[in-house]
C-alpha cells in the first residue's frame, strides 16, 4: 500500500529547501558543502525514515532508498546524483556459515529497505529461495541462517567464521548486466527545486575532489582503514545517475513486484520531464 502525501499549494512552498539524507559514510561526497548553502537545510537519519520525512512534510527532498519510490504517489527523481555501484559494493554483503544456497532464514537490518529487497531478489531469482526474514538483532548461529550486513559493520566488524559471502552488487551485475542504485534524490509533490540539480552535481564534484578530507572526518573515526575508504569512494561506489542507472531502477522495481515486495510498479517520473 502506498503512503499518502499531503500536498501543499505552491504559494506556501518554503524558500529554503529541506533535504534529508542518510548519515552513512557513503553519503559524504553527495552532500559536501550543502550544509553551508543558505538556501538549503540538511538533516540526517537512517534510510528507513526518509520516506516518512517526505510523506509527513519534514523534508522537500530526500536521498530516498529506491524501493521506497514505489511506496508513495507522485514522487519525482532528480537524475543528478545518488548512491550506486557497477559491480561489487564492498559494504552490502551476505554472510553465512554454510553455502548461500542453503539459506532458509535471512537476518537483516530493517533500516535498509533497498538492501533487504535486493537480497530477497537475488536469493529468489538466483537460488530459488524465499527465506524467512528476521531482525539482525535476533540473529543466531543456526547453520541455515544468513546475515545481511551493510555499511561500516562490514568493514570494521566483519563476523568471524562466516566463510560463505556474497556481494549483492556483484550478484546483481552478474544477473542483469546493469549497475545498481541504492538511493536517489527524490522530490515530494508540489515542490519546485529550482537549480538544486546542478547544485547537487557540484556538491559531488567537490566531495570527490576532497576525498582525503572526508576520510579524515568521516571514515577514520568509524575505524575504516584509509586505503579501503579511498577505494570505496573512488572505485566501488558510483554516484552519478544516467540512463543505465534509471534502467537498473526500473528493472529492480519490476523484479521486486514479481516476487511480491511491492504491490505495483509506477513509471519513473523525473524532475526535468
Secondary structure as GFF3:
##gff-version 3
##sequence-region A 1 273
A	DSSP	three_ten_helix	10	12	.	.	.	ID=ss1
A	DSSP	beta_strand	17	22	.	.	.	ID=ss2
A	DSSP	three_ten_helix	25	31	.	.	.	ID=ss3
A	DSSP	three_ten_helix	34	36	.	.	.	ID=ss4
A	DSSP	beta_strand	40	45	.	.	.	ID=ss5
A	DSSP	three_ten_helix	47	49	.	.	.	ID=ss6
A	DSSP	alpha_helix	50	55	.	.	.	ID=ss7
A	DSSP	beta_strand	61	65	.	.	.	ID=ss8
A	DSSP	three_ten_helix	66	71	.	.	.	ID=ss9
A	DSSP	beta_strand	76	85	.	.	.	ID=ss10
A	DSSP	beta_strand	92	96	.	.	.	ID=ss11
A	DSSP	three_ten_helix	100	102	.	.	.	ID=ss12
A	DSSP	beta_strand	105	108	.	.	.	ID=ss13
A	DSSP	alpha_helix	113	127	.	.	.	ID=ss14
A	DSSP	beta_strand	132	135	.	.	.	ID=ss15
A	DSSP	three_ten_helix	136	138	.	.	.	ID=ss16
A	DSSP	beta_strand	145	150	.	.	.	ID=ss17
A	DSSP	alpha_helix	152	156	.	.	.	ID=ss18
A	DSSP	beta_strand	164	167	.	.	.	ID=ss19
A	DSSP	alpha_helix	168	176	.	.	.	ID=ss20
A	DSSP	beta_strand	180	187	.	.	.	ID=ss21
A	DSSP	alpha_helix	196	209	.	.	.	ID=ss22
A	DSSP	alpha_helix	211	214	.	.	.	ID=ss23
A	DSSP	pi_helix	215	219	.	.	.	ID=ss24
A	DSSP	three_ten_helix	220	222	.	.	.	ID=ss25
A	DSSP	alpha_helix	226	231	.	.	.	ID=ss26
A	DSSP	pi_helix	232	236	.	.	.	ID=ss27
A	DSSP	beta_strand	237	240	.	.	.	ID=ss28
A	DSSP	alpha_helix	243	258	.	.	.	ID=ss29
###
